[in-house]
């Protein structure tokens, strides 16, 4: 490469010398001073002196060096005609101009404001890295002029596409799927900055998404509320499990009492009715523990009617109370009469003797 450049320099100098020597010789012959018999040595000294001065002006400015990692576009009289890779070249400076482009990876630090789908403002920061395509250096200079203009265009497109992606998501969705936001923006920018820009997008990374302080405080409060809700649900499930355990214990105790009184029909009936009353009261107690609303009112005679309100309760909670009441119906059916407990979709009602009546029955 260097030998080619030196050869070009020598060839140009030879042409310049030939032209200047011919010009000076012609002028000397036609000048009135020719009669003074100037020596050929003096003529040669003048010619080479002029050549030396011209060479000092032309040659240094016509030597062009293209560094590694760069490419030069050669413009001849304003028109891009060729490219030069790294090396040293000789082109007359007053005829040809070298415009050098960096072909290493370029990085743009982009900062802008954006809005989410639900109109939450955010400040985003991202890094866009790209590399120009050397084979399209002439297209770049013809369409953009300089790398600065191309860089500005890439930044503008990157900001526009990032805003488009973020505006399609709610603020909470952006927070919850932050890991997938950056790859989505990268893919969108790569698709947008296609062949017309003559660059290869290597990396797009969203380094920061900053919402307003008010919104971040709201998110924090929501997370705290969700944790408290999970804790409450856990406590509720735990209470249901405990209630189910107590129901099983009550069933076993009732079965044991019935088995003990197996030989006496009257005892069976009395025990089953007493156990039914006990389980009714237990169901009311469990319902209160699980947060059911219990309504009380006086019934016929000395009875008290308890109503359990199922409104707003989950199927799991209702199932616990229903198990109690179904068992009560089973025990109450022993006397051949309809049970005094009624279960509907909206609640459950039962008729129990008042404490005074129960005490009088016990004394008799």
C-alpha positions in Angstrom: 0.0 0.0 0.0 2.8 2.4 0.9 4.8 1.6 -2.3 1.7 2.4 -4.4 1.4 5.7 -2.7 5.1 6.5 -3.1 4.9 5.5 -6.8 2.0 7.8 -7.3 3.9 10.7 -5.6 7.0 10.2 -7.9 4.8 9.9 -11.0 3.0 13.2 -10.1 6.3 14.9 -9.4 7.7 13.7 -12.7 4.8 15.1 -14.6 5.0 18.4 -12.6 8.7 18.7 -13.3 8.2 18.0 -17.0 5.5 20.6 -17.3 7.4 23.3 -15.3 10.7 22.6 -17.1 9.0 23.0 -20.5 7.2 26.2 -19.4 10.4 27.8 -18.0 12.5 26.8 -21.0 10.0 28.3 -23.3 9.8 31.5 -21.4 13.6 31.8 -21.2 14.0 31.3 -25.0 11.4 34.0 -25.7 12.7 36.5 -23.2 15.1 39.3 -24.0 17.5 38.0 -21.4 18.4 35.0 -23.6 21.1 37.0 -25.2 23.0 37.1 -21.9 23.9 33.5 -22.4 22.6 32.1 -19.1 24.4 28.8 -18.3 22.4 25.6 -18.4 23.3 25.0 -14.7 21.6 28.1 -13.6 18.5 27.3 -15.6 18.4 23.8 -14.1 18.8 25.2 -10.6 15.9 27.6 -11.1 13.7 24.9 -12.5 14.3 22.4 -9.6 14.0 25.2 -7.0 10.6 25.9 -8.3 9.7 22.3 -8.4 10.8 21.9 -4.8 8.7 24.8 -3.6 5.6 23.4 -5.4 6.3 19.9 -4.0 6.4 21.3 -0.5 3.0 22.8 -1.0 1.2 20.0 -2.8 2.7 16.7 -1.6 2.1 16.8 2.2 -1.5 17.9 1.7 -2.1 15.1 -0.8 -1.0 12.3 1.4 -4.0 10.8 3.2 -3.9 8.2 6.0 -7.0 6.1 7.0 -6.7 4.7 10.5 -7.7 1.1 11.4 -11.4 1.0 12.4 -12.3 3.7 9.9 -13.3 4.0 6.2 -12.9 7.1 4.0 -15.2 8.2 1.3 -13.3 9.9 -1.6 -15.0 13.0 -3.0 -13.8 14.3 -6.3 -14.8 17.9 -7.0 -17.7 17.4 -4.5 -18.9 14.0 -5.8 -18.4 10.8 -3.9 -16.7 8.3 -6.2 -14.9 5.7 -4.1 -14.0 4.4 -0.6 -10.7 3.7 1.1 -10.0 1.2 3.9 -7.2 1.6 6.4 -3.8 2.6 4.9 -2.0 5.5 3.3 -3.0 7.0 -0.1 -1.9 9.9 -2.4 -4.6 12.0 -4.0 -4.2 15.6 -5.0 -5.8 17.6 -2.2 -7.2 20.3 -4.5 -9.0 17.6 -6.6 -10.0 14.9 -4.1 -11.3 15.2 -0.5 -11.3 12.3 2.1 -14.4 12.1 4.5 -13.5 9.6 7.2 -16.2 7.5 9.0 -15.7 5.5 12.2 -16.8 1.9 11.5 -16.4 0.7 15.1 -19.5 0.2 17.4 -21.1 3.5 18.1 -23.1 4.2 21.3 -26.0 6.6 21.8 -27.2 7.4 25.3 -30.9 8.2 24.9 -33.0 9.9 27.5 -36.7 10.9 27.1 -40.1 11.1 28.8 -42.9 8.7 27.9 -46.4 7.8 28.9 -48.0 4.4 29.7 -51.3 3.2 28.4 -53.0 4.5 31.5 -51.3 7.9 31.2 -48.6 7.4 33.8 -45.6 9.5 33.0 -42.1 8.0 33.2 -38.5 9.0 32.4 -36.6 6.3 30.4 -32.9 5.9 29.8 -31.6 3.5 27.2 -28.4 2.7 25.3 -28.5 2.1 21.5 -25.3 0.6 20.0 -24.9 0.4 16.2 -22.3 -0.1 13.5 -22.3 1.5 10.0 -22.1 -0.8 7.0 -18.8 0.0 5.3 -20.0 -1.1 1.9 -22.7 1.6 2.1 -20.4 4.5 3.2 -21.1 6.3 -0.1 -24.9 6.0 0.5 -24.5 7.4 4.0 -22.6 10.5 2.7 -25.1 11.0 -0.1 -28.2 10.6 2.1 -27.1 11.9 5.5 -23.9 13.8 4.8 -22.2 13.1 8.2 -22.3 10.6 11.0 -23.8 13.3 13.3 -26.9 13.6 11.1 -27.2 9.8 10.9 -26.8 9.5 14.7 -29.5 12.2 15.3 -31.9 10.2 13.0 -31.2 7.0 14.8 -31.9 8.6 18.2 -35.2 10.1 16.9 -36.4 6.7 15.6 -35.3 5.0 18.8 -37.2 7.4 21.0 -40.4 7.1 18.9 -40.4 3.3 18.9 -39.7 3.1 22.6 -42.6 5.4 23.3 -44.8 3.3 21.1 -44.0 0.1 23.0 -44.5 1.7 26.4 -47.7 3.4 25.5 -49.2 0.0 24.7 -48.8 -1.2 28.3 -50.2 -0.1 31.6 -47.8 1.2 34.2 -48.3 -1.9 36.4 -47.8 -4.2 33.5 -44.5 -2.4 32.7 -43.4 -2.9 36.3 -44.4 -6.5 36.4 -42.9 -7.4 33.1 -39.8 -5.1 33.2 -37.5 -8.0 32.1 -39.4 -8.3 28.8 -39.8 -4.6 28.1 -36.2 -4.1 27.0 -36.1 -7.0 24.5 -39.4 -5.8 23.0 -38.1 -2.3 22.5 -34.9 -3.7 21.0 -36.8 -5.8 18.5 -39.0 -2.9 17.5 -36.1 -0.5 17.0 -34.2 -3.1 14.9 -37.2 -3.6 12.7 -37.6 0.2 12.3 -34.0 1.0 11.6 -33.7 -1.2 8.5 -31.8 -0.9 5.2 -32.5 2.8 4.7 -30.1 3.7 7.5 -27.2 1.6 6.4 -26.3 0.5 10.0 -26.6 -2.7 12.0 -28.2 -2.3 15.4 -26.1 -4.5 17.8 -27.8 -3.8 21.1 -30.6 -1.8 22.7 -30.8 -1.9 26.5 -33.3 0.0 28.6 -31.2 0.9 31.6 -33.8 2.8 33.7 -37.5 3.4 33.9 -38.4 6.0 36.5 -42.1 6.7 37.4 -43.3 9.7 39.4 -42.9 9.5 43.2 -46.7 9.6 43.7 -47.2 6.6 41.5 -44.3 4.6 43.1 -45.8 5.3 46.5 -49.1 4.0 45.2 -47.5 0.8 43.9 -45.8 0.3 47.2 -49.0 0.7 49.1 -50.7 -1.7 46.8 -48.0 -4.4 47.3 -48.4 -4.0 51.1 -52.2 -4.4 50.8 -51.8 -7.5 48.7 -49.5 -9.0 51.3 -52.0 -8.2 54.0 -54.7 -9.8 51.9 -52.7 -13.0 51.5 -52.1 -13.1 55.2 -55.8 -12.7 55.9 -56.7 -15.4 53.4 -54.2 -17.7 55.1 -55.7 -17.0 58.5 -59.2 -17.7 57.1 -58.1 -21.0 55.6 -56.5 -21.9 58.8 -59.7 -21.2 60.7 -61.7 -23.3 58.3 -59.3 -26.2 58.8 -59.6 -25.9 62.6 -63.4 -25.8 62.3 -63.4 -28.9 60.1 -61.3 -30.7 62.7 -63.7 -29.7 65.5 -66.6 -31.0 63.5 -65.0 -34.4 63.1 -64.3 -34.5 66.8 -67.9 -33.6 67.5 -69.1 -36.4 65.2 -66.9 -39.0 66.9 -68.0 -37.9 70.3 -71.7 -38.2 69.3 -71.1 -41.6 67.7 -69.4 -42.7 70.9 -72.3 -41.6 73.1 -74.9 -43.2 70.8 -72.9 -46.5 70.8 -72.8 -46.4 74.6 -76.6 -46.1 74.8 -77.2 -48.7 72.1 -79.4 -50.9 74.3 -81.9 -48.3 75.3 -84.1 -46.8 72.5 -85.3 -43.9 74.7 -81.7 -43.2 75.7 -80.7 -43.2 72.0 -83.4 -40.7 71.2 -82.6 -38.4 74.1 -78.9 -38.6 73.4 -79.3 -37.9 69.7 -81.6 -35.0 70.3 -79.2 -33.6 73.0 -76.3 -34.1 70.6 -78.2 -32.4 67.8 -78.8 -29.4 70.0 -75.2 -29.3 71.0 -74.0 -29.5 67.4 -76.5 -26.7 66.5 -75.0 -24.5 69.1 -71.5 -25.5 68.0 -72.4 -24.6 64.4 -73.5 -21.1 65.6 -70.2 -20.8 67.5 -68.1 -21.9 64.5 -70.1 -19.5 62.2 -69.3 -16.6 64.6 -65.6 -17.6 64.6 -65.6 -17.6 60.8 -67.2 -14.1 60.7 -70.7 -15.1 59.7 -73.5 -12.7 60.7 -75.8 -14.4 63.3 -79.3 -13.0 63.7 -81.3 -14.0 66.8 -85.0 -13.7 67.4 -87.7 -15.3 69.6 -89.5 -18.3 68.2 -92.7 -20.1 69.1 -93.0 -20.7 72.8 -89.7 -20.5 74.6 -87.5 -21.2 71.6 -84.8 -19.0 70.1 -84.3 -18.8 66.3 -80.8 -18.4 65.1 -80.2 -17.3 61.4 -76.8 -17.7 59.8 -76.3 -15.2 56.9 -74.3 -16.7 54.1 -74.0 -13.5 52.1 -70.5 -12.5 51.0 -69.0 -15.8 52.1 -66.9 -18.2 50.0 -68.1 -21.7 49.1 -65.3 -23.2 51.3 -66.6 -21.3 54.4 -70.3 -22.1 53.7 -69.3 -25.8 53.2 -68.0 -26.0 56.8 -71.3 -24.7 58.3 -73.3 -26.9 55.9 -71.5 -30.0 57.2 -72.5 -29.1 60.7 -76.1 -28.5 59.8 -76.4 -31.7 57.7 -75.1 -33.7 60.7 -77.7 -32.0 62.9 -80.4 -33.0 60.4 -79.2 -36.6 60.5 -79.4 -36.7 64.3 -82.7 -34.9 64.5 -84.3 -37.4 62.1 -84.2 -40.1 64.7 -87.5 -39.0 66.3 -89.4 -39.4 63.0 -90.1 -35.7 62.8 -88.9 -33.1 60.4 -85.7 -31.4 61.5 -85.9 -28.0 63.1 -83.1 -26.7 60.9 -83.7 -25.1 57.5 -80.8 -24.5 55.0 -81.3 -22.3 51.9 -79.0 -20.6 49.4 -79.2 -17.3 51.3 -78.6 -18.7 54.8 -79.6 -21.2 57.5 -82.1 -21.1 60.3 -82.6 -23.3 63.4 -85.0 -23.3 66.3 -83.4 -24.0 69.8 -85.1 -24.1 73.2 -84.3 -21.2 75.4 -81.8 -21.7 78.3 -84.7 -21.6 80.8 -86.6 -24.4 79.0 -83.5 -26.5 78.8 -82.8 -26.2 82.5 -86.4 -27.0 83.4 -86.3 -30.1 81.1 -83.1 -31.2 82.8 -84.6 -30.9 86.3 -87.6 -33.0 85.3 
